[in-house]
Amino acid sequence: MSIEDIFDFAAGAVTGALGDEVTWKPGTASEATIKGVYGRGFDRVQSGNIRLSSNRPELMVRASDLDSDPVEGDELEVRGITFEVVTPKLDVENVSWTLVLKRSS
């Protein structure tokens, strides 16, 4: 078993146990229902004495659950909210995507 197989197995266990149902609406493929782990990532920025923080929605999905690679502008729905993919980030083992999201208008 390769390291990629082990990471894919682990990602499947995490999305299976902690994941939400996601309606995936890519621009290049058919709509699909997948599982993904939704969260509100936390960013903190400090410049001199000024500190800013914000939450940003993110979704982690298994690469093997997607018919095509996610790209900026793809849409998805999770927890009744429609989001647009702002930044797709593939992990170093090419097993899972972390999608930085923004609410779709």
C-alpha positions in Angstrom: 0.0 0.0 0.0 1.4 3.4 -1.0 1.5 6.5 1.1 -1.1 8.0 -1.2 -3.4 5.0 -0.6 -3.0 5.5 3.2 -3.8 9.2 3.0 -6.8 8.5 0.7 -8.1 6.0 3.2 -7.7 8.4 6.1 -9.4 11.2 4.1 -12.3 8.9 3.4 -12.6 8.0 7.1 -12.6 11.7 8.0 -15.2 12.8 5.4 -17.3 9.7 6.2 -17.3 10.4 9.9 -17.3 14.2 10.0 -18.4 15.3 6.5 -21.5 17.1 5.4 -23.5 16.3 2.3 -22.3 18.7 -0.4 -24.0 19.4 -3.7 -21.1 20.0 -6.1 -21.8 22.2 -9.1 -18.6 22.4 -11.2 -18.6 24.4 -14.3 -17.1 21.6 -16.4 -18.9 18.5 -15.2 -22.2 17.2 -14.0 -23.7 18.2 -10.6 -23.0 15.6 -7.9 -23.5 14.9 -4.2 -20.3 14.2 -2.3 -19.2 14.5 1.3 -16.9 17.2 2.6 -15.7 18.6 5.9 -16.9 22.1 6.2 -15.3 24.6 8.6 -14.7 28.2 9.2 -11.0 28.7 9.0 -9.5 31.4 11.1 -7.0 34.0 9.8 -5.0 36.4 12.0 -2.9 39.2 10.5 -0.8 41.6 12.5 1.0 44.6 11.2 2.7 46.6 13.9 0.1 47.4 16.6 -2.8 46.6 14.3 -4.3 43.1 14.6 -7.1 41.8 12.3 -8.8 38.5 12.3 -11.5 36.9 10.2 -13.2 33.7 9.5 -13.3 32.2 6.1 -15.4 29.2 5.1 -13.4 26.1 3.8 -14.3 22.7 2.6 -12.0 19.6 2.5 -13.0 17.0 0.0 -11.3 13.8 -1.3 -9.8 14.3 -4.8 -11.1 10.8 -5.8 -14.7 12.0 -5.1 -14.6 14.6 -7.8 -15.0 14.0 -11.5 -12.7 17.0 -12.3 -10.3 19.2 -10.5 -12.1 22.2 -8.8 -11.3 25.6 -10.2 -12.0 29.2 -9.1 -15.7 30.0 -9.7 -17.1 26.5 -9.2 -20.1 26.4 -7.0 -21.3 24.1 -4.2 -24.0 24.0 -1.6 -23.4 22.9 2.0 -25.6 23.4 5.0 -28.1 25.2 2.8 -25.7 27.9 1.8 -24.4 28.3 -1.8 -20.7 29.1 -2.0 -18.2 29.9 -4.8 -14.7 28.4 -4.8 -12.2 31.2 -4.4 -9.0 29.2 -4.0 -8.6 25.4 -4.5 -5.5 23.9 -2.8 -4.4 20.3 -3.5 -2.5 18.7 -0.7 1.0 17.5 -1.3 0.0 13.9 -1.7 -2.7 14.8 -4.3 -5.3 13.1 -2.1 -7.6 16.0 -0.9 -8.6 19.5 -1.8 -9.0 22.3 0.6 -11.4 24.8 -1.0 -11.4 28.4 0.3 -15.0 29.6 -0.3 -17.1 32.8 -0.4 -20.9 33.1 -0.3 -22.4 33.2 -3.7 -24.7 36.1 -4.4 
